[in-house]
Amino acid sequence: MVRYLSEADIRSVLTMPIAIERVEQAFVDRARGKAFDIPRRRTRQPGGHLHVVQGAAPEINTIGYKAYYVRADRSRSFLVHLLDHAQGNLDAILEAEWMGQMRTGAATGVAAKYLSRPDSSVLGLFGSGRHAVTQVEAVCAVRGIREVKVFGRDADRVKAFCDEMSGKVPARVRPAASREETVRGSDIIVAMTKATEPLFDGAWLEPGQFIAATGANALNRRELDLASVKRADVIVVDSVQVAEGECGDLMAGFEAGIIYWENIATLGDVIVGRRPGRTLPEQVTLYESHGMALQDLYTGRRVLELAIAKGLGTELPMG
């Protein structure tokens, strides 16, 4: 039998600390050659776009994939399929929109844990959408954030976001007066947008800052200008292979001769000590996040275990 978990089932068991722990383990196992990830494939049609990411994680006896469909009206559906790695049978199907938001935020949290200064206390955030919620939660989970400054194009939406997040994290969450104020004085800068033009001037960056660019996962998207990429002393990605095909921020730097792919470290390599991350307090560090199936598989497998223990989900007459 195959267990089906709904969004409600998953929300009842998945917390940010669990997501951060699972995503970090996914990075570690991949860096050690114990887990394998296949870059995203996209099928674009006039009525909508199908996106598929897949991977294998023998360490947790899991192989599987996530397929998500984005319709012309921007509505979407996400499903993660978990298979038994040893036997090949389908174990579970998970509704995965919220789980995807959690693991994306968790990846930023892991990056902040290894690339931001330990005393970081001010977060500057670009974006106020559904993914921005878990970005703030994850950063606050790994650093003692006391203030969050939020910038977005819609002032009413930003205010509503700040009001919501003020009740979720132990920090003052307020609208930023400008793009420049979002950057200046922030220890951590997170961009979670669908911008096609850079969000801020790299000249505003200050020594010691950590930047997480998490929205530019397509070549037609840009969150950072060349000055920001050039200013970064350390550049880290989740997957170099994925970044080469999807990272609008770094592709612009590559084309300008500012960066070379062989010099880019993965977050997993930093965690296991194979490549250096932040080595000096004054360094500017940059993490470019694009998302990998392994983040879904590791999080999804733990969610499935917790759901089974609680008797959650629906058994499907298949498999």
C-alpha positions as a printed Julia matrix, in Angstrom:
319×3 Matrix{Float64}:
  0.0    0.0     0.0
  1.04   3.57   -0.66
  0.54   6.25    1.98
 -0.8    9.6     0.78
 -0.05  12.65    2.93
 -1.99  15.86    2.52
 -0.76  19.38    3.16
 -2.58  19.27    6.51
 -0.87  16.02    7.48
  2.54  17.46    6.71
  1.91  20.73    8.53
  1.04  18.78   11.66
  4.46  17.09   11.9
  7.06  19.2    10.06
  8.84  21.92   12.03
 11.62  24.23   10.92
 14.27  22.57   13.16
 13.43  19.22   11.55
 13.62  20.71    8.06
 16.98  22.36    8.78
 18.45  19.14   10.19
 17.24  17.08    7.21
 18.36  19.57    4.57
 21.8   19.86    6.17
 22.12  16.07    6.11
 21.16  16.07    2.42
 24.0   18.53    1.7
 26.45  16.43    3.72
 25.54  13.1     2.12
 25.75  14.58   -1.37
 29.18  16.07   -0.63
 30.38  12.67    0.58
 29.12  10.89   -2.51
 26.34   9.12   -0.63
 23.42  10.91   -2.31
 22.84  11.94   -5.9
 20.8   14.72   -7.44
 19.53  15.27  -10.99
 19.07  18.91  -12.1
 15.57  20.18  -12.76
 13.88  19.44  -16.08
 11.18  21.75  -17.38
  8.44  21.1   -19.94
  6.92  24.41  -21.0
  3.53  24.59  -22.68
  1.1   27.46  -23.33
 -1.26  26.15  -20.63
  1.4   25.64  -17.98
  4.85  24.39  -17.1
  5.8   21.01  -15.65
  8.95  20.9   -13.54
 10.6   17.69  -12.32
 13.51  17.21   -9.89
 14.78  13.79   -8.89
 17.44  12.15   -6.78
 18.65   9.09   -4.93
 19.54   8.79   -1.26
 20.7    5.24   -0.41
 21.6    6.32    3.13
 17.88   6.76    3.9
 16.78   3.99    1.49
 15.01   6.48   -0.74
 14.88   7.28   -4.41
 12.26   9.57   -5.84
 11.19  12.78   -7.44
  9.08  15.89   -7.12
  6.85  17.0    -9.97
  5.13  20.36   -9.84
  2.88  22.02  -12.37
  2.46  25.79  -12.67
 -0.61  26.84  -14.62
 -1.1   29.96  -16.7
 -3.03  31.61  -13.85
 -0.03  30.92  -11.56
 -1.91  28.29   -9.54
  0.23  25.24   -8.87
  0.32  21.7    -7.57
  3.27  19.83   -6.02
  3.69  16.1    -5.42
  6.71  14.25   -4.03
  7.0   10.51   -4.74
  9.13   8.45   -2.34
 10.28   5.0    -3.45
 12.07   2.3    -1.51
 15.64   2.43   -2.85
 16.34  -1.25   -2.26
 13.05  -2.71   -3.49
 11.79  -0.1    -5.93
  8.24   0.02   -4.62
  6.42   3.31   -4.14
  6.16   4.08   -0.41
  4.35   7.4    -0.38
  2.99  10.38   -2.27
  3.22  13.71   -0.46
  1.49  16.96   -1.26
  4.48  19.24   -1.2
  3.77  22.93   -1.66
  4.26  23.82    2.01
  7.01  21.24    2.46
  8.79  22.88   -0.47
  8.55  26.26    1.23
  9.96  24.75    4.41
 12.92  23.0     2.79
 13.74  26.12    0.74
 13.79  28.21    3.89
 15.76  25.51    5.66
 18.46  25.61    2.97
 18.92  29.32    3.66
 19.05  28.56    7.36
 21.81  26.01    6.82
 23.71  28.48    4.64
 23.35  31.21    7.28
 24.63  28.79    9.92
 27.88  28.27    8.01
 28.35  31.53    6.09
 27.01  34.36    8.26
 28.78  35.81   11.28
 27.7   34.07   14.51
 26.76  37.44   16.04
 24.44  38.4    13.17
 21.34  40.1    14.54
 19.77  42.17   11.73
 18.09  40.65    8.67
 17.24  42.61    5.54
 14.62  40.83    3.43
 13.55  41.48   -0.15
 10.16  39.88   -0.8
  7.01  39.24    1.21
  5.45  36.21   -0.49
  4.75  32.71    0.8
  8.4   31.64    0.56
  9.55  34.72    2.48
  7.78  33.4     5.59
 10.0   30.34    5.9
 13.11  32.31    4.96
 12.64  34.48    8.03
 11.76  31.51   10.24
 14.86  29.6     9.18
 17.31  32.47    9.64
 15.82  33.22   13.06
 16.22  29.54   13.96
 20.01  29.62   13.47
 20.92  33.18   14.43
 19.84  35.53   17.24
 17.96  37.92   14.96
 16.5   40.9    16.8
 15.31  42.95   13.82
 13.95  42.12   10.36
 13.6   44.87    7.73
 11.3   43.94    4.85
 11.16  45.59    1.43
  8.61  44.88   -1.27
  6.79  46.66   -4.08
  3.37  46.49   -2.39
  3.4   48.47    0.86
  0.13  46.96    2.12
  1.37  43.45    1.49
  4.64  44.19    3.24
  2.81  45.56    6.29
  0.56  42.49    6.45
  3.63  40.26    6.18
  5.39  42.11    8.99
  2.32  41.86   11.21
  2.1   38.11   10.55
  5.78  37.42   11.13
  5.92  39.48   14.31
  3.84  36.76   15.92
  5.99  33.93   14.56
  9.58  34.95   15.33
 11.25  36.55   18.38
 12.34  39.64   16.46
 10.99  43.04   15.56
  9.7   42.76   11.98
  9.05  46.05   10.21
  8.8   47.52    6.71
 12.04  48.94    5.34
 11.95  52.56    4.2
 13.89  51.82    1.0
 15.97  49.26   -0.83
 19.12  50.94    0.48
 17.94  50.75    4.1
 17.22  47.05    3.6
 20.87  46.49    2.74
 22.76  48.95    4.91
 23.2   47.89    8.5
 21.96  44.34    7.87
 24.15  41.42    8.87
 22.18  39.04    6.65
 20.44  39.95    3.4
 17.92  37.53    1.91
 16.3   37.96   -1.5
 13.24  35.83   -2.22
 11.67  37.37   -5.31
 10.97  36.75   -8.97
 12.9   39.84  -10.0
 14.3   40.09  -13.49
 16.42  43.14  -12.61
 18.86  43.51   -9.68
 17.17  44.48   -6.42
 19.88  46.73   -5.02
 23.17  48.46   -5.77
 26.18  46.37   -4.81
 27.92  49.56   -3.69
 25.65  49.5    -0.63
 27.14  46.26    0.66
 29.2   46.42    3.84
 32.02  44.23    5.2
 30.89  41.08    7.01
 27.5   40.7     5.37
 26.0   37.4     4.25
 23.72  37.4     1.2
 21.29  34.61    0.34
 19.86  34.99   -3.17
 17.07  32.44   -3.3
 14.74  33.52   -6.08
 16.9   33.65   -9.21
 16.52  30.01  -10.23
 16.11  30.75  -13.94
 18.4   32.48  -16.39
 15.85  35.24  -17.01
 15.83  36.21  -13.32
 18.27  38.55  -11.57
 18.36  39.57   -7.93
 21.97  40.75   -7.75
 23.97  43.12   -9.91
 27.53  42.48  -11.06
 28.89  44.74   -8.34
 27.37  42.46   -5.69
 28.77  39.31   -7.28
 32.18  40.93   -7.63
 32.06  42.15   -4.02
 31.52  38.63   -2.65
 34.7   37.16   -1.17
 33.11  33.71   -0.95
 30.45  32.37   -3.35
 28.64  29.14   -2.49
 25.82  27.3    -4.3
 23.7   24.25   -3.54
 24.81  22.62   -6.81
 27.31  23.96   -9.34
 25.68  21.85  -12.06
 22.3   23.41  -11.36
 23.77  26.91  -11.05
 25.38  26.67  -14.48
 21.98  26.09  -16.03
 19.72  28.24  -13.86
 21.5   30.98  -11.93
 20.86  34.32  -13.61
 22.96  36.14  -11.02
 26.09  34.05  -11.51
 25.68  33.54  -15.24
 25.97  37.29  -15.69
 29.15  37.2   -13.61
 30.51  34.29  -15.62
 29.84  36.05  -18.91
 31.56  39.17  -17.57
 34.63  37.15  -16.53
 34.08  37.89  -12.84
 33.62  34.29  -11.74
 34.66  30.83  -12.9
 32.47  27.82  -12.21
 35.41  25.67  -11.08
 36.06  28.16   -8.25
 32.51  27.98   -6.88
 32.03  25.81   -3.79
 28.91  23.86   -2.86
 27.36  24.28    0.56
 27.91  20.58    1.22
 31.63  20.93    0.56
 31.77  23.83    3.03
 29.9   21.87    5.7
 32.19  18.82    5.47
 35.31  21.03    5.4
 36.39  20.26    1.83
 36.14  23.92    0.79
 36.46  27.05    2.95
 33.42  29.13    3.78
 33.7   32.29    5.83
 37.2   32.55    7.26
 37.24  36.21    8.32
 34.56  38.37    9.98
 34.89  41.11    7.39
 34.27  38.87    4.37
 31.14  39.26    2.27
 29.69  35.81    1.64
 27.09  34.85   -0.95
 24.83  31.8    -1.19
 22.87  31.15   -4.37
 19.98  28.74   -3.8
 18.14  26.92   -6.59
 16.64  23.88   -4.9
 17.45  20.18   -5.22
 15.35  17.02   -5.1
 17.48  15.71   -2.24
 16.1   18.44   -0.01
 12.6   17.12   -0.73
 13.59  13.47   -0.33
 15.37  13.86    3.0
 12.63  16.09    4.41
  9.87  13.94    2.94
 11.24  10.68    4.34
 11.36  12.11    7.87
  7.85  13.55    7.43
  6.62  10.12    6.35
  8.16   8.48    9.42
  6.56  11.03   11.74
  3.2   10.75    9.98
  3.18   6.95   10.25
  3.99   7.19   13.96
  0.95   9.45   14.4
 -1.3    7.39   12.18
 -1.68  10.2     9.65
 -2.35   9.88    5.94
 -4.5    7.78    3.64
 -3.63   4.32    2.4
 -4.05   4.06   -1.37
 -4.98   0.74   -3.02
 -1.86   0.6    -5.14
  1.77  -0.46   -5.01
